[in-house]
């Protein structure tokens, strides 16, 4: 069974005193999490359900995606994004998923914990078939 690290939004999304998202600080914290994962090589569950400082813009999501691109070895496993379906952020999570997938990362968006964990535990399926 693959090892999974659960990261809650409060662990990497930083806000200002006014309650707005501090994107640069959040990016720095996510980069630190990624650096640690480069050694451990775990699958990740990013739980965004209790995130403060919303909303994230599509531009913010794209900037956070740059962390994956800067440290691809840190995100070699699966990354599950967990968020409430009934909020406006879910579509942005799906945008992040699509953007990350186009860059070769194995990312999926979920609105419920159990399906996210089942997917993470299901093993790795390469995004592109390996050459014979």
matplotlib code that plots the C-alpha trace (Angstrom):
import matplotlib.pyplot as plt

x = [0.0, 1.4, 2.4, 0.2, 0.9, -2.2, -1.6, -4.3, -4.8, -4.0, -0.6, 0.4, -2.1, -1.0, -3.1, -2.4, -3.7, -6.7, -7.6, -6.6, -4.4, -0.6, 0.2, 4.0, 4.1, 1.8, 4.0, 7.1, 5.4, 4.2, 7.7, 9.0, 6.5, 7.6, 11.2, 10.5, 8.5, 11.4, 13.1, 10.0, 8.3, 4.8, 1.5, -0.2, -3.7, -4.1, -7.2, -8.5, -11.9, -11.1, -8.9, -8.9, -8.2, -10.3, -11.0, -8.0, -8.1, -7.2, -4.0, -3.2, -3.8, -1.5, 1.2, 0.8, 1.2, 4.7, 5.8, 5.1, 7.1, 10.0, 10.2, 8.8, 10.7, 8.7, 5.4, 6.3, 3.4, -0.3, -1.7, -5.3, -7.0, -9.9, -12.4, -16.1, -18.0, -20.6, -18.2, -16.8, -13.3, -14.0, -13.9, -10.6, -9.3, -10.4, -8.5, -5.4, -5.9, -6.2, -3.2, -1.0, -2.1, -1.1, 2.4, 2.6, 1.6, -0.9, -3.4, -7.1, -9.8, -12.3, -15.2, -15.2, -12.4, -13.1, -12.9, -9.7, -8.1, -9.3, -7.7, -4.4, -4.3, -5.1, -1.5, 0.2, -1.0, 1.4, -0.2, 1.4, 2.1, 5.6, 7.5, 8.0]
y = [0.0, 3.4, 5.8, 9.0, 12.3, 14.4, 18.1, 20.5, 23.9, 25.5, 23.9, 25.7, 28.5, 31.6, 34.7, 38.3, 40.0, 41.2, 37.6, 37.7, 35.0, 35.7, 34.0, 34.4, 33.1, 30.2, 29.3, 29.3, 27.0, 24.7, 24.7, 23.6, 20.8, 19.7, 19.7, 17.4, 15.1, 14.9, 12.6, 10.7, 10.3, 10.0, 10.4, 13.6, 14.5, 18.3, 19.0, 22.4, 22.2, 24.5, 27.0, 30.6, 33.6, 32.6, 33.1, 32.0, 33.3, 31.2, 33.2, 32.2, 28.6, 28.9, 30.4, 27.6, 25.2, 26.6, 24.9, 21.5, 22.6, 23.8, 20.6, 17.8, 15.1, 16.1, 15.4, 12.1, 10.3, 11.0, 14.3, 14.4, 17.7, 17.6, 20.5, 21.0, 20.7, 23.3, 26.2, 28.3, 27.0, 23.5, 24.6, 26.2, 23.0, 21.2, 23.9, 23.1, 19.4, 19.8, 22.2, 19.8, 16.8, 18.5, 18.9, 15.2, 15.2, 12.7, 15.0, 14.5, 16.6, 15.2, 16.5, 13.6, 12.1, 8.4, 8.4, 10.5, 8.0, 5.0, 6.6, 7.3, 3.7, 2.2, 2.2, 4.1, 4.1, 5.9, 8.8, 7.6, 4.0, 2.9, 2.0, -1.8]
z = [0.0, -0.9, 1.8, 1.9, 3.5, 4.3, 4.2, 5.4, 3.8, 7.1, 6.8, 3.7, 2.8, 4.6, 5.1, 5.9, 9.1, 7.0, 6.1, 2.4, 0.9, 1.1, -2.2, -1.9, 1.6, 0.7, -2.3, 0.0, 2.5, -0.3, -1.7, 1.7, 1.9, -1.6, -0.7, 2.2, -0.1, -2.6, 0.0, 1.2, -2.3, -0.8, -2.4, -1.2, -0.2, -0.1, 2.0, 1.1, 2.8, 5.7, 3.8, 5.0, 2.9, -0.1, -2.9, -5.0, -8.5, -11.6, -11.7, -8.1, -9.0, -11.9, -9.7, -7.2, -10.1, -10.6, -7.4, -9.1, -12.1, -10.0, -8.1, -10.3, -8.3, -5.2, -6.9, -8.7, -6.9, -6.9, -5.6, -4.6, -4.1, -1.7, -1.6, -1.0, -4.3, -3.4, -3.4, -6.2, -5.6, -6.8, -10.5, -9.8, -8.3, -11.5, -13.5, -11.4, -12.0, -15.8, -15.9, -13.8, -15.8, -19.0, -17.4, -16.6, -13.0, -11.6, -9.9, -9.3, -7.6, -5.2, -3.2, -0.6, 1.5, 0.9, -2.9, -2.7, -0.3, -2.5, -5.5, -3.7, -2.4, -5.8, -6.9, -9.6, -13.2, -15.6, -17.5, -20.7, -21.7, -21.3, -24.4, -25.0]

ax = plt.figure().add_subplot(projection="3d")
ax.plot(x, y, z, "-o")
ax.set_aspect("equal")
plt.show()
